[in-house]
C-alpha cells in the first residue's frame, strides 16, 4: 500500500538516483536533526511509553563503508607514492618550460588527476600518522591480543594494583594481586620482545574507515553505537572509528541524556544495560545512571550462575567492582533485567541489516556515515510511531504541509509535460481510479521539474 501511495503522489514518476544522492549530501547536517524531531513525536502526550528512559540498552554493530579491504596501505607505501607523484609533476613542469604549450587543456588534464590523487594520498598519510599516535596511548577494556598493546595494559594493571596495596597495607589479597600483576608484566615484556610491531594501514578510498572484525569475517567500515529503550526506540546513536566498544559506554550515556533533553524528554535514565564488550572498572564506577554490565560472555555468565547459585541483597561492602557487578547480575532482579538486553537493542540492528538491507554506507567519510546513520534510525523510530499510533504520523504530515504553505495548500505539485497530465495516476490520486488500474511500473523522470502537486480532492462529477 505504501508503494502504491508513493506512485500515486508522484504521478508514477520516481526521482533519479543522482537526485537522491545530491540531496543526501547537500542536507547532511539537516538530516542529523531529524532524529530529535522524531523523538519529539514519540514523546508527545499519549505516546510517552515510546520515549521512556526507564531502561536503556547500549550496543554496537559494524557497518561497512564504501571502500574495499584490499585498498589498505601502510605509511611507507603512501609516502613512496606521494614522492612518485611529486617527481612526475616536477618532470612535467620542466618539460612544459622547455617547449611551447600549444594544447593547454590536454596537458593540464592528467596533471589535475595527479593532483586529486595526491590530495587523497596526503589525507591517508595524515590519518595513518594520527592512528599511530593514538595506538601508542590507547588502553583497551579487555586484554589486547597485540603483544605490544598487552604490555602497556600490563604496566597499567601493575600500577593500579600498587595503588590499592598502598591504601590498604598488610592486606594479603592485595599483595597477591601485586605479585600476579608483576608476573603478567614480565610475561608481557617477554612476548613483546619476540613479536613484531603491528603494522598500521589506512584505506585509500575512505581514510577515516577502519578494518573491523565481525562474526562473518573482516569488514572495512565503522562501529555504529545505539542506545535503545524498552520499546526498541533509538534514543541516541554514534559512529566511531574505534572497533572496541569499551570506550563508548560513558559517551553514549551522556549523548542519550543530551538527545532526550533536546527532544523535551525530562525523565531521568533509570538503568543502563550493556554486554561484556563494555566492561571495565572505569565504566562500572563512573558517575551517572545505574548500570548492569556483563563481566564475561553471556554463556559463561549463565554457566557461572548455575555453578555458584543465585545471590540476594546488595553486594558486600569490601567487594571489588567486578565482584559487586557479578553479585548483582546473579540476583533474581539483576538477571531478569539484564535478560531483556538482547531482545531490546539487538533486534534493532537485525531489522536494519536483514529486513532493510543496510549493511554498507553509501557515502564516504565519518561525517557522511553519521548523517546516514541518523537517517536510518529516524526512519526506524518513525515506523515505531506509525505501528503504535498511525494517526500521529498522518497528523504530523498534515501539520508539516500547512507550515509549508499556509496560504495555498495546492502549491505543492509537479509540473509535467502536457502529454502526461491526464495520466491515470493523476486521476487515481483524485479518487477516480481503483488501485487495480494503476498500470505499469513507475518510470524515471530525469528531466522533470519538481514544482507542485495538487493536494485538493477530486470534485464530484
C-alpha positions in Angstrom: 0.0 0.0 0.0 2.9 2.3 0.8 4.5 1.8 -2.7 1.1 2.4 -4.3 0.6 5.7 -2.4 4.1 6.8 -3.4 3.4 6.1 -7.1 0.1 8.0 -6.8 1.6 11.1 -5.2 4.5 11.2 -7.6 2.2 10.6 -10.6 4.1 7.4 -11.5 7.4 9.3 -11.6 10.4 8.4 -9.5 13.4 10.7 -8.8 16.7 9.8 -10.5 19.3 8.2 -8.2 21.7 11.1 -8.7 19.0 13.5 -7.4 18.7 11.4 -4.2 22.5 11.3 -3.8 22.8 15.0 -4.1 20.0 15.6 -1.6 21.7 13.4 0.9 25.0 15.2 0.5 23.6 18.7 0.5 21.4 18.2 3.5 23.9 16.3 5.5 23.6 18.4 8.7 19.9 18.8 8.4 19.4 15.1 8.4 21.1 14.8 11.7 18.4 16.8 13.3 15.6 14.6 12.1 16.2 12.1 14.9 15.4 14.7 17.5 12.2 15.7 15.7 11.0 12.1 15.5 11.8 11.7 19.2 9.6 14.7 20.0 6.8 12.8 18.1 7.5 9.8 20.3 7.4 11.8 23.5 4.1 13.6 23.0 1.1 13.0 25.2 -0.4 9.6 24.8 2.8 8.0 23.5 5.1 8.6 26.5 6.0 4.9 26.6 7.7 5.1 23.3 10.2 7.6 24.6 10.7 6.2 28.0 14.2 6.3 29.6 13.5 3.9 32.4 15.7 1.2 30.8 18.3 1.8 28.1 20.3 -0.9 26.3 23.5 0.1 24.6 25.2 -2.0 21.9 27.3 -1.6 18.7 27.4 -3.1 15.3 29.8 -2.9 12.4 28.5 -1.4 9.1 30.7 -1.4 6.1 31.9 1.8 4.3 32.0 2.5 0.6 35.6 1.1 0.4 37.3 -2.2 -0.3 39.6 -4.1 2.1 42.3 -4.5 -0.5 42.7 -0.7 -0.7 44.6 -0.5 2.6 48.2 0.6 2.5 50.8 1.4 5.1 52.5 4.7 5.6 55.7 3.7 3.8 53.8 2.8 0.6 51.8 6.1 0.8 55.0 8.2 1.2 56.6 6.4 -1.8 53.5 7.1 -4.0 53.5 10.7 -2.9 57.2 11.1 -3.8 56.5 9.5 -7.2 53.6 11.9 -8.0 55.7 14.9 -6.9 58.6 13.7 -9.1 56.3 13.3 -12.1 54.9 16.7 -11.5 58.5 18.2 -11.4 59.4 16.5 -14.7 56.2 17.7 -16.3 56.9 21.3 -15.3 60.4 21.1 -16.7 59.1 19.7 -20.0 56.5 22.4 -20.2 59.0 25.2 -19.6 61.3 23.8 -22.4 58.6 23.8 -25.1 55.7 25.9 -26.1 52.4 24.9 -24.7 50.1 24.6 -27.7 47.4 22.3 -26.1 46.9 23.6 -22.6 43.8 21.5 -21.9 45.5 18.3 -22.9 48.5 19.0 -20.7 46.5 20.1 -17.7 44.1 17.3 -17.6 46.4 14.5 -16.5 48.1 16.9 -14.0 44.7 17.6 -12.4 44.1 13.9 -12.0 47.5 13.6 -10.3 46.7 16.5 -8.0 43.4 14.8 -6.9 45.2 11.6 -6.2 48.0 13.4 -4.3 45.4 15.1 -2.1 43.8 11.7 -1.3 47.2 10.2 -0.5 48.2 13.0 1.7 44.9 12.7 3.6 45.5 9.0 4.0 49.1 9.6 5.3 47.8 12.1 7.9 45.2 9.5 9.0 48.0 6.9 9.4 50.2 9.1 11.4 47.2 10.0 13.7 46.3 6.4 14.1 49.9 5.6 15.1 49.9 8.3 17.7 46.5 7.1 19.1 47.6 3.5 19.2 50.6 4.4 21.4 48.4 5.8 24.2 45.2 3.8 24.0 44.3 1.2 26.6 41.6 -1.3 25.8 39.0 -2.7 28.2 39.8 -6.4 27.7 43.3 -7.8 27.4 44.6 -6.9 23.9 45.8 -9.6 21.6 48.6 -7.5 20.2 51.7 -8.2 22.5 52.8 -4.5 22.5 49.3 -3.3 23.5 49.2 -6.1 26.1 52.5 -4.8 27.5 51.0 -1.3 28.0 48.0 -2.8 29.6 50.1 -4.9 32.0 52.0 -1.8 33.1 48.8 0.0 33.8 47.4 -3.0 35.8 50.5 -3.2 37.9 50.4 0.5 38.7 46.7 0.2 39.7 47.4 -2.9 41.9 50.2 -1.0 43.7 48.0 2.0 44.4 45.4 -0.3 46.0 48.0 -2.1 48.0 49.4 1.2 49.3 45.9 2.2 50.5 45.5 -1.0 52.5 48.9 -2.2 53.7 49.4 -5.7 55.1 46.4 -7.0 53.1 47.3 -10.4 51.8 44.9 -10.4 48.9 46.2 -7.1 47.5 49.8 -8.2 48.0 49.0 -11.3 46.0 47.4 -9.1 43.2 50.6 -7.1 43.0 52.7 -10.3 42.6 50.3 -11.6 39.9 50.4 -8.2 38.1 54.2 -8.3 38.3 54.4 -11.8 36.8 52.0 -10.8 34.0 54.1 -7.7 33.2 57.3 -9.9 33.0 55.5 -12.3 30.7 54.1 -9.4 28.5 57.6 -7.9 28.2 59.0 -11.3 27.0 56.2 -11.7 24.4 56.6 -8.1 23.2 60.3 -8.5 22.6 59.6 -11.6 20.4 56.7 -10.2 18.5 57.0 -7.7 15.6 55.0 -4.5 15.9 51.5 -4.4 14.4 51.5 -2.6 11.1 49.2 0.4 10.8 47.4 0.7 7.5 44.9 3.2 6.1 42.3 2.8 3.4 43.0 5.0 0.3 39.3 5.1 -0.7 37.9 6.1 2.7 40.8 7.0 5.1 38.6 7.5 8.1 37.2 4.0 7.9 38.9 1.1 9.8 39.3 -2.7 9.4 36.8 -4.3 11.9 36.1 -7.9 12.8 32.6 -9.3 12.7 31.1 -12.7 13.1 31.1 -13.1 9.3 34.8 -12.0 8.9 36.5 -8.7 8.4 34.8 -5.6 7.1 36.1 -2.1 6.1 33.7 0.2 7.9 32.6 1.9 11.1 31.4 1.0 14.6 27.8 2.2 14.9 26.6 2.6 18.5 22.9 2.8 19.6 21.1 3.5 22.9 17.6 1.8 22.7 14.8 1.9 25.2 12.4 -0.9 26.2 10.1 0.0 23.3 13.0 -0.5 20.8 13.1 3.2 20.0 16.6 4.5 19.3 17.2 7.4 21.7 20.7 8.3 20.7 23.4 6.9 18.3 27.0 7.5 17.4 29.5 6.4 14.7 33.1 5.8 15.7 36.3 4.6 14.1 37.2 2.5 17.2 36.4 -1.1 16.8 36.3 -1.7 20.5 33.1 -0.8 22.5 34.6 -0.3 25.9 35.4 3.4 25.4 31.9 4.2 24.1 29.7 3.5 27.2 30.0 6.7 29.2 29.9 8.8 26.0 26.7 7.1 24.9 25.0 7.6 28.3 25.8 11.3 28.1 24.6 11.5 24.4 21.4 9.8 25.5 20.8 12.5 28.1 21.6 15.3 25.7 19.4 14.0 22.9 16.5 13.4 25.3 16.8 16.9 26.6 16.6 18.3 23.1 13.5 16.3 22.4 11.9 17.6 25.6 12.1 14.3 27.5 12.9 15.2 31.1 12.6 11.7 32.6 15.9 10.5 34.1 17.7 7.5 32.9 16.8 4.6 35.1 19.1 1.7 34.2 21.7 1.1 31.5 22.3 -2.4 30.2 25.5 -3.4 28.3 27.2 -6.6 27.3 30.8 -7.7 28.2 32.3 -5.7 25.4 31.7 -2.6 27.5 33.1 -4.0 30.7 35.9 -2.1 32.6 36.2 -0.9 36.2 36.1 2.7 35.0 32.8 2.1 33.2 31.3 0.3 36.2 32.2 3.0 38.7 31.8 6.1 36.5 29.2 8.7 37.7 25.8 8.8 36.1 22.9 6.4 35.7 22.8 3.0 37.4 24.1 0.2 35.1 24.4 -3.5 34.6 27.4 -4.6 32.6 28.3 -8.2 31.9 31.8 -9.1 33.0 32.1 -12.0 30.6 30.2 -13.6 27.7 26.6 -14.5 28.2 27.0 -18.2 28.1 29.9 -18.1 30.6 27.8 -15.9 32.8 24.9 -18.4 32.8 27.2 -21.3 33.4 28.7 -19.5 36.4 25.3 -18.7 37.8 24.3 -22.4 37.6 27.5 -23.5 39.3 27.7 -20.8 42.1 24.0 -20.3 42.6 21.9 -17.1 43.0 22.7 -14.2 45.3 20.4 -11.8 47.2 20.7 -8.4 48.6 23.3 -5.8 48.0 27.0 -6.7 47.3 29.4 -7.0 50.2 31.0 -3.7 51.2 34.6 -4.9 50.6 33.7 -6.3 47.1 35.7 -5.1 44.1 34.0 -3.6 41.1 34.0 -7.0 39.3 32.7 -8.9 42.3 30.0 -6.3 43.0 28.8 -6.4 39.4 28.8 -10.2 39.3 26.8 -10.3 42.5 24.1 -8.0 41.1 23.9 -10.0 37.9 23.3 -13.2 39.8 20.4 -11.8 41.8 16.8 -12.6 40.5 16.1 -8.9 39.8 19.5 -8.3 38.1 19.3 -11.4 36.0 15.8 -10.6 34.9 16.6 -7.0 33.9 19.8 -7.9 32.1 18.0 -10.7 30.2 15.9 -8.0 28.4 19.0 -6.5 26.8 19.3 -9.0 24.0 15.7 -8.6 23.0 15.9 -4.8 23.2 18.8 -3.5 21.2 19.9 -6.4 19.1 16.5 -6.7 17.1 17.1 -3.1 16.1 20.3 -4.0 14.4 18.8 -7.2 13.0 15.9 -5.3 11.4 18.3 -2.7 10.0 20.6 -5.2 8.4 18.4 -8.1 7.5 14.9 -6.6 6.8 16.0 -3.2 5.4 19.3 -4.4 3.9 21.5 -1.7 5.4 24.9 -3.3 5.6 27.1 -0.7 3.9 27.1 3.1 3.9 26.5 4.8 0.6 28.9 7.7 1.1 32.4 8.0 2.4 33.8 9.7 5.5 32.9 9.7 9.2 30.6 12.8 8.9 28.7 11.2 6.0 28.3 8.0 7.9 27.0 9.9 10.9 24.4 11.6 8.7 23.3 8.4 7.1 23.0 6.7 10.5 20.8 9.5 11.7 18.5 8.9 8.7 18.4 5.1 9.2 17.4 5.4 12.9 15.0 8.3 12.2 13.1 6.0 9.8 13.2 3.2 12.3 11.7 5.4 15.0 9.1 6.8 12.7 8.0 3.3 11.8 7.7 2.6 15.6 5.4 5.6 15.9 3.4 4.5 12.9 2.8 1.0 14.2 2.0 2.3 17.6 -0.3 5.1 16.6 -0.8 5.7 12.8 -2.8 8.8 13.2 0.1 10.5 14.8 2.2 10.2 11.6 -0.7 11.5 9.5 -1.3 14.4 11.9 2.4 15.4 11.8 2.3 15.2 8.0 -0.7 17.5 7.8 0.9 20.0 10.1 4.1 20.0 8.1 2.0 20.5 4.9 0.2 23.5 6.5 3.6 25.0 7.6 5.0 24.7 4.1 2.2 26.8 2.6 -0.4 28.1 5.0 -1.9 30.4 2.3 -2.3 28.0 -0.6 -2.4 24.2 0.0 -2.4 23.5 -3.7 1.1 24.9 -4.2 2.7 21.5 -3.8 2.6 19.9 -7.2 4.7 18.6 -10.1 4.9 20.3 -13.4 4.7 17.6 -16.1 4.7 17.5 -19.8 1.3 18.1 -21.3 1.2 14.5 -22.6 1.3 13.1 -19.0 -1.1 15.5 -17.3 -4.0 13.2 -18.0 -2.1 10.1 -16.8 -4.2 7.5 -14.9 -2.1 8.1 -11.8 -3.2 11.7 -11.7 -6.8 10.5 -11.8 -6.1 7.8 -9.3 -4.8 10.4 -6.9 -8.1 12.2 -7.2 -10.0 9.1 -6.4 -11.3 8.3 -9.9 -9.5 5.0 -10.4 -9.0 2.0 -8.2 -5.6 0.5 -7.2 -6.1 -2.4 -9.7 -5.9 0.1 -12.7 -2.7 1.8 -11.7 -0.9 0.4 -14.8 2.8 -0.3 -15.4 5.8 0.2 -13.1 6.9 3.7 -12.5 9.2 5.4 -15.0 12.2 7.5 -14.2 11.8 11.3 -14.6 15.3 12.7 -15.1 14.2 16.0 -16.7 11.0 16.5 -14.8 10.9 19.9 -13.0 9.5 19.4 -9.5 7.2 22.3 -8.6 3.7 21.4 -7.3 1.4 18.5 -6.8 -2.2 19.5 -6.2 -3.4 18.1 -2.8 -7.0 19.1 -3.4 -9.6 16.2 -3.6 -11.3 15.5 -6.8 -14.5 17.3 -7.4 -17.6 15.2 -7.8 -19.0 14.9 -11.3 
